[in-house]
Amino acid sequence: MYDQLRTLEKMILDIKKQYQLVSAELSSLKKHPTTDPKQITDLQNKLNTSHSERDGAKKQLNDLDKRYQSLAEAHHMIGEEQDKLQKQISQLQQQNRELQQHNNELKQQYSDIKQQNSELQKKNQLAAERTQVVLKRLTRIDQAEG
């Protein structure tokens, strides 16, 4: 049993030495970490690539934002122009109704004038016929007296 205790004590001392060595190595690595230059270069390249992608995405976003603003302004201007044109259409439709009404009034006046003209032509023709009758009678009277 005494030998077993000695063996156990020796094992404990070996474990303590190993622990101290590992602890010292860990402490040394913490103070002076070993770096793999290839890994650092790869990571730096990845970082640079991600920065480039981010910058490209920012530029693309800015371009899209500018385009959106431009399209929004154009849409607004088209809306205003459409409102103006709609107002003009309404005004022209009103003017058209007024002109049609005026045209109908003129047609009615034309019809009235045409009817009056026809009546006057009939009267004129009747007057001309009467004048012919009177002239014929006067001519007979002159011939009978003469």
C-alpha positions in Angstrom: 0.0 0.0 0.0 2.9 2.3 0.7 4.1 1.7 -2.8 0.7 2.5 -4.2 0.7 5.7 -2.3 4.1 6.6 -3.7 2.9 5.7 -7.2 -0.1 7.8 -6.7 2.0 10.7 -5.4 4.3 10.4 -8.4 1.3 10.4 -10.7 0.0 13.5 -9.0 3.4 15.2 -9.3 3.6 14.3 -13.0 0.1 15.7 -13.5 1.0 18.9 -11.7 4.1 19.3 -13.9 2.1 18.6 -17.0 -0.5 21.1 -15.8 2.2 23.7 -15.1 3.7 23.1 -18.6 0.3 23.4 -20.3 -0.6 26.4 -18.2 2.7 28.1 -19.1 2.3 27.3 -22.8 -1.3 28.6 -22.7 -0.1 31.8 -21.0 2.6 32.2 -23.5 0.2 31.7 -26.4 -2.2 34.2 -24.9 0.7 36.8 -24.6 2.2 36.0 -28.0 -0.4 34.2 -30.2 1.0 32.4 -33.2 -0.4 33.7 -36.4 -0.7 32.0 -39.7 0.2 34.6 -42.3 -1.9 32.7 -45.0 -4.9 32.7 -42.7 -4.5 36.4 -42.0 -4.1 37.2 -45.7 -7.2 35.1 -46.5 -9.2 36.9 -43.8 -7.9 40.3 -44.9 -9.0 39.4 -48.5 -12.4 38.4 -47.3 -12.7 41.6 -45.4 -11.6 43.7 -48.4 -14.1 41.8 -50.6 -16.9 42.3 -48.2 -16.1 46.0 -48.0 -16.1 46.2 -51.8 -19.4 44.4 -52.0 -20.8 46.7 -49.3 -19.6 49.8 -51.2 -21.0 48.4 -54.4 -24.4 47.8 -52.7 -24.4 51.3 -51.2 -23.7 52.8 -54.7 -26.4 50.6 -56.2 -28.8 51.7 -53.4 -28.0 55.4 -54.0 -28.5 54.9 -57.7 -31.8 53.2 -57.2 -32.8 55.9 -54.7 -32.0 58.6 -57.2 -33.9 56.8 -59.9 -36.9 56.3 -57.5 -36.8 60.1 -56.7 -36.7 60.9 -60.4 -39.6 58.6 -61.2 -41.6 59.9 -58.2 -41.1 63.5 -59.5 -42.0 62.4 -63.0 -45.1 60.6 -61.7 -46.1 63.8 -59.7 -45.6 66.0 -62.8 -47.6 63.6 -64.9 -50.3 63.7 -62.3 -50.4 67.4 -62.4 -50.3 67.5 -66.2 -53.2 64.9 -66.2 -55.2 67.2 -63.8 -54.6 70.2 -66.1 -55.6 68.2 -69.2 -58.7 66.9 -67.4 -59.6 70.5 -66.5 -59.1 71.5 -70.1 -61.3 68.6 -71.3 -64.0 69.7 -68.9 -63.7 73.3 -70.1 -63.8 72.2 -73.8 -66.8 70.0 -73.2 -68.6 73.0 -71.6 -67.6 75.2 -74.5 -68.8 72.5 -76.9 -72.2 72.3 -75.2 -72.5 76.1 -75.3 -71.5 76.1 -79.0 -74.0 73.3 -79.8 -76.7 75.2 -78.0 -75.7 78.4 -79.9 -75.6 76.3 -83.2 -79.1 75.0 -82.4 -80.3 78.5 -81.8 -78.8 79.6 -85.1 -80.4 76.7 -86.9 -83.7 77.7 -85.5 -83.1 81.3 -86.5 -82.1 80.1 -90.0 -85.3 78.0 -90.2 -87.4 80.9 -89.1 -85.7 83.2 -91.6 -86.1 80.6 -94.4 -89.8 80.3 -93.6 -90.1 84.1 -93.5 -88.2 84.3 -96.8 -90.5 81.7 -98.3 -93.6 83.6 -97.1 -92.2 86.8 -98.4 -91.4 85.2 -101.8 -95.0 84.0 -102.0 -96.2 87.5 -101.1 -93.8 89.0 -103.6 -95.0 86.6 -106.3 -98.6 87.4 -105.5 -97.8 91.1 -105.5 -96.0 90.6 -108.9 -99.1 88.8 -110.3 -101.4 91.5 -109.0 -99.1 94.1 -110.5 -99.3 92.3 -113.8 -103.1 92.2 -113.6 -103.2 95.9 -112.7 -100.8 96.7 -115.5 -102.9 94.8 -118.0 -106.0 96.6 -116.8 -104.3 99.9 -117.0 -103.0 99.1 -120.5 -106.6 98.2 -121.5 -107.9 101.4 -120.0 -105.2 103.4 -121.9 -106.0 101.6 -125.1 -109.7 102.1 -124.6 -109.3 105.8 -124.0 -106.8 106.3 -126.7 
